[in-house]
């Protein structure tokens, strides 16, 4: 069970990194296209980068949701003091 959690953690980190890098590239590309006045560049960015970013965001969100559940660990309950 520990290896499954580790795999989900790795998936979360990788998709988060891909999402952040893709998001920065997408926004920077849009800014450059707007400054240059190139509507074709905006359409190209929208058709090529947007779908993978959305997929990475979805996978990252699901992995993060799964990681929010923690296994209960067997913890010893503190013993209560007896009455005197």
Buried (B, 14 or more C-beta within 10 A) or exposed (E): EEEEBEEBBEBBEBBBEBBEEBBEEBEEBBEEBEEEEEEEBBEEBBEEBEEEBEBBBEBBBBBBEBEEEEEEEEEEEEEEEEEE
